[in-house]
Amino acid sequence: MGLFSAGRGPRSFDYRPRHHDPEEDDRDIRRRMKSRRAQEAQRSPLSLLFFLALLFLTVLLYYSL
């Protein structure tokens, strides 16, 4: 099973090109943008709490040095 095996021709494959539908792309982009906006609006308060704790520790370390 080497790179150049004797007696075998090149392998073939079945290729079906995808058809481009700009309207479907527009719908997908709009849907993704809506979901991104919804996620940004629903930020977890836990992430804000984590950010504030990290900021507090950074300021504490800065002033202790």
C-alpha positions as CSV (number, residue, x, y, z in Angstrom):
1,M,0.0,0.0,0.0
2,G,2.6,2.4,-1.1
3,L,2.4,5.8,-2.6
4,F,2.9,4.5,-6.1
5,S,1.0,1.2,-6.2
6,A,1.3,-0.7,-9.5
7,G,-1.7,-1.4,-11.7
8,R,-4.0,1.1,-10.1
9,G,-5.2,4.1,-12.0
10,P,-6.1,7.5,-10.4
11,R,-9.0,7.5,-8.0
12,S,-12.1,9.2,-9.2
13,F,-14.8,10.9,-7.1
14,D,-18.3,12.2,-7.7
15,Y,-18.3,16.0,-7.5
16,R,-21.6,17.9,-7.4
17,P,-21.1,21.7,-7.4
18,R,-23.1,23.7,-4.9
19,H,-25.5,26.2,-6.3
20,H,-25.2,29.7,-5.0
21,D,-28.5,31.3,-3.8
22,P,-27.9,34.9,-2.8
23,E,-31.4,35.2,-1.1
24,E,-30.6,32.2,1.1
25,D,-27.3,33.8,2.1
26,D,-29.0,37.1,3.0
27,R,-31.5,35.2,5.1
28,D,-28.6,33.4,6.9
29,I,-26.8,36.6,7.5
30,R,-29.8,38.3,9.0
31,R,-30.6,35.3,11.2
32,R,-27.0,35.2,12.5
33,M,-27.0,39.0,13.2
34,K,-30.3,38.7,15.1
35,S,-28.9,35.9,17.3
36,R,-25.7,37.8,17.9
37,R,-27.6,40.8,19.0
38,A,-29.8,38.7,21.3
39,Q,-26.7,37.1,22.9
40,E,-25.1,40.5,23.4
41,A,-28.3,41.8,25.1
42,Q,-28.4,38.8,27.4
43,R,-24.9,39.0,28.9
44,S,-24.6,36.9,32.0
45,P,-24.3,38.8,35.3
46,L,-21.8,36.2,36.3
47,S,-19.4,37.4,33.5
48,L,-19.8,41.0,34.8
49,L,-19.1,39.8,38.4
50,F,-16.0,37.9,37.1
51,F,-14.8,41.0,35.3
52,L,-15.2,43.2,38.4
53,A,-13.4,40.6,40.6
54,L,-10.5,40.4,38.1
55,L,-10.3,44.2,37.9
56,F,-10.3,44.5,41.7
57,L,-7.4,41.9,42.0
58,T,-5.5,43.8,39.3
59,V,-5.8,47.1,41.1
60,L,-5.0,45.5,44.4
61,L,-1.8,44.0,43.0
62,Y,-0.9,47.3,41.3
63,Y,-1.1,49.3,44.5
64,S,0.6,46.6,46.6
65,L,3.8,46.7,44.6
